[in-house]
Amino acid sequence: MTVKFIAGPPPARQKNTRHALLVAQLKAHPNQWAEIQEKATGARAAAAAQAIRSGQLTSYAPAGAFQAIARTVVENDVARHVVYARYVGASQ
């Protein structure tokens, strides 16, 4: 039997894994806007954008490292409430 040595086991539970994946993609393309979420209402989209901007979601910390806006987009007479974000760097 072979033993594989590692630095340590993974965390028991990872928080915001979906957001961590989004953040990695945004950081790979700094200063480029991306459509990252669609919400049920404009208010929920606005709240999500605010949480990203303020770093309230730990994946997007520190505050100011990401810009985010919410827009209601109408396509083919169907309204979508979309969150757009971009990584601008932690020093901004």
Rosetta silent file (secondary structure, phi, psi, omega in degrees, C-alpha in Angstrom):
SEQUENCE: MTVKFIAGPPPARQKNTRHALLVAQLKAHPNQWAEIQEKATGARAAAAAQAIRSGQLTSYAPAGAFQAIARTVVENDVARHVVYARYVGASQ
SCORE:     score description
SCORE:     0.000 S_00000001
   1 L     0.000  136.231 -179.374    0.000    0.000    0.000 S_00000001
   2 L  -100.747  137.649  178.353    1.269    3.456   -0.943 S_00000001
   3 L  -103.947  134.105  177.965    0.849    6.448    1.342 S_00000001
   4 L  -107.676  116.988  179.903    0.339    9.883   -0.156 S_00000001
   5 L   -89.254  137.325 -178.797    1.569   12.727    2.053 S_00000001
   6 L  -133.039  167.777 -179.156   -0.206   16.074    1.767 S_00000001
   7 L   -68.270  -28.961 -179.596    0.006   19.498    3.427 S_00000001
   8 L   166.282  161.447 -179.704   -3.265   18.911    5.249 S_00000001
   9 L   -71.387  156.839  176.893   -6.824   17.828    4.735 S_00000001
  10 L   -68.892  161.069  178.323   -9.272   20.149    2.994 S_00000001
  11 L   -59.098  149.623 -179.484  -11.633   22.194    5.140 S_00000001
  12 L   -61.821  -36.238  179.932  -14.636   20.297    6.453 S_00000001
  13 L  -146.480  124.962  177.695  -16.962   22.766    4.771 S_00000001
  14 L   -96.048  129.951  179.022  -16.127   25.405    2.220 S_00000001
  15 L   -90.233  146.074  174.366  -18.313   28.499    2.263 S_00000001
  16 L    53.110   42.428 -179.112  -19.381   30.311   -0.888 S_00000001
  17 H   -58.446  -40.555  179.562  -17.727   27.825   -3.223 S_00000001
  18 H   -61.178  -42.773  179.293  -19.820   29.144   -6.130 S_00000001
  19 H   -68.336  -36.980  178.233  -18.663   32.682   -5.367 S_00000001
  20 H   -60.612  -39.306  177.708  -15.040   31.565   -5.028 S_00000001
  21 H   -67.017  -40.720  176.743  -15.217   30.142   -8.550 S_00000001
  22 H   -62.570  -44.830 -179.342  -16.729   33.386   -9.875 S_00000001
  23 H   -60.904  -42.061  179.077  -14.050   35.448   -8.140 S_00000001
  24 H   -59.937  -40.719  179.071  -11.275   33.343   -9.670 S_00000001
  25 H   -68.833  -41.074  178.149  -12.693   33.980  -13.130 S_00000001
  26 H   -64.154  -41.119  179.147  -13.090   37.714  -12.509 S_00000001
  27 H   -66.768  -28.369  177.800   -9.519   37.975  -11.216 S_00000001
  28 H   -71.423  -17.155 -179.588   -8.280   36.175  -14.331 S_00000001
  29 L  -132.311   66.193 -175.363   -9.823   39.003  -16.391 S_00000001
  30 L   -59.347  145.989  177.259   -9.242   42.189  -14.358 S_00000001
  31 L    66.187    9.212  176.572  -11.216   45.313  -15.283 S_00000001
  32 L  -105.515  127.590  178.831  -13.529   43.375  -17.627 S_00000001
  33 L   -71.025  143.553  178.201  -17.230   43.411  -16.850 S_00000001
  34 E  -138.347  143.684  172.597  -18.979   40.054  -16.626 S_00000001
  35 E   -81.925  113.372 -172.083  -22.585   39.003  -16.229 S_00000001
  36 E  -110.745  -23.132 -177.971  -22.326   36.879  -13.101 S_00000001
  37 E  -150.141  155.372  169.850  -25.844   36.356  -11.734 S_00000001
  38 E  -125.689  130.688 -177.215  -29.496   36.630  -12.579 S_00000001
  39 E  -114.153  164.460 -176.851  -31.934   37.329   -9.765 S_00000001
  40 L   -71.585  -30.690 -178.699  -35.716   37.048   -9.461 S_00000001
  41 L  -135.785  162.205  175.876  -36.240   40.775   -8.826 S_00000001
  42 H   -64.124  -35.630  179.160  -34.437   44.036   -9.385 S_00000001
  43 H   -64.667  -40.853  178.486  -34.224   44.549   -5.630 S_00000001
  44 H   -67.759  -37.438  177.214  -32.454   41.224   -5.151 S_00000001
  45 H   -64.528  -42.926  178.707  -30.042   42.015   -7.964 S_00000001
  46 H   -63.297  -40.661  178.699  -29.290   45.414   -6.390 S_00000001
  47 H   -64.944  -39.744  178.703  -28.730   43.795   -2.977 S_00000001
  48 H   -65.020  -42.113  178.982  -26.348   41.236   -4.486 S_00000001
  49 H   -62.942  -41.060  178.087  -24.372   43.985   -6.248 S_00000001
  50 H   -63.923  -40.957  179.163  -24.118   45.927   -2.975 S_00000001
  51 H   -63.541  -35.713  177.912  -22.906   42.831   -1.108 S_00000001
  52 H   -69.366  -49.706 -178.316  -20.179   42.353   -3.720 S_00000001
  53 H   -59.110  -39.799 -175.498  -19.062   46.006   -3.658 S_00000001
  54 H   -82.889   -7.957 -177.208  -18.928   46.132    0.136 S_00000001
  55 L    73.780   15.769  179.443  -17.075   42.822    0.478 S_00000001
  56 L   -60.386  -36.456  171.816  -19.930   41.523    2.638 S_00000001
  57 L   -84.386  121.297 -170.409  -19.537   38.197    0.857 S_00000001
  58 H   -58.218  -28.461  178.818  -16.075   37.068    1.963 S_00000001
  59 H   -61.938  -26.721 -176.305  -15.112   35.851   -1.490 S_00000001
  60 H  -100.009    8.637  179.666  -15.276   39.476   -2.698 S_00000001
  61 L   -74.410  153.534   -0.569  -13.287   41.011    0.181 S_00000001
  62 L   -79.949  165.323  178.458  -11.814   43.481    0.757 S_00000001
  63 L   -54.965  135.647  179.338  -14.454   46.109    0.093 S_00000001
  64 L    93.819  -11.394  179.907  -13.719   47.972   -3.124 S_00000001
  65 L   -71.989  -22.237  179.972  -11.804   45.150   -4.797 S_00000001
  66 E  -127.480  142.376  169.251  -14.804   44.510   -7.042 S_00000001
  67 E  -101.540  144.911  179.711  -17.216   46.830   -8.769 S_00000001
  68 E  -149.937  142.873  176.844  -20.760   45.574   -9.241 S_00000001
  69 E  -139.364  158.216  176.329  -23.993   46.934  -10.673 S_00000001
  70 E  -117.624  138.137  177.627  -27.501   45.614  -11.196 S_00000001
  71 E  -138.752  146.468  170.758  -29.513   46.213  -14.332 S_00000001
  72 E   -97.965  120.270 -176.019  -32.889   45.114  -15.600 S_00000001
  73 E  -112.289  129.288  178.988  -32.429   44.000  -19.185 S_00000001
  74 E  -106.976  120.467  177.820  -35.390   43.460  -21.494 S_00000001
  75 E  -130.588  125.471 -179.626  -34.898   40.962  -24.307 S_00000001
  76 L    52.881   44.394  179.182  -37.790   39.716  -26.441 S_00000001
  77 L    62.746   20.492  177.189  -40.280   41.321  -24.025 S_00000001
  78 E  -120.038  125.415  179.520  -38.807   39.385  -21.090 S_00000001
  79 E   -87.808  132.820  174.524  -37.196   41.273  -18.209 S_00000001
  80 E  -121.119  138.592  179.055  -34.073   39.824  -16.615 S_00000001
  81 E  -105.046  105.325 -167.567  -32.527   41.237  -13.412 S_00000001
  82 E  -113.193  141.532  173.663  -28.783   40.849  -13.920 S_00000001
  83 E  -105.564  127.022  176.681  -25.759   41.457  -11.708 S_00000001
  84 E  -112.609  144.035  179.500  -22.578   42.573  -13.478 S_00000001
  85 E  -147.692  160.059  172.225  -19.198   42.682  -11.760 S_00000001
  86 E  -150.704  151.960  177.639  -15.517   43.219  -12.406 S_00000001
  87 E   -90.756  125.964  179.468  -12.319   42.888  -10.410 S_00000001
  88 L  -115.309   -4.608  178.286  -10.436   46.179  -10.056 S_00000001
  89 L   103.795  151.115 -174.696   -7.870   45.174   -7.439 S_00000001
  90 L   -71.079  -21.017 -176.620   -7.650   45.382   -3.699 S_00000001
  91 L   -84.568   -6.697 -176.230   -5.910   48.775   -3.666 S_00000001
  92 L   -86.861    0.000    0.000   -8.772   50.613   -5.375 S_00000001
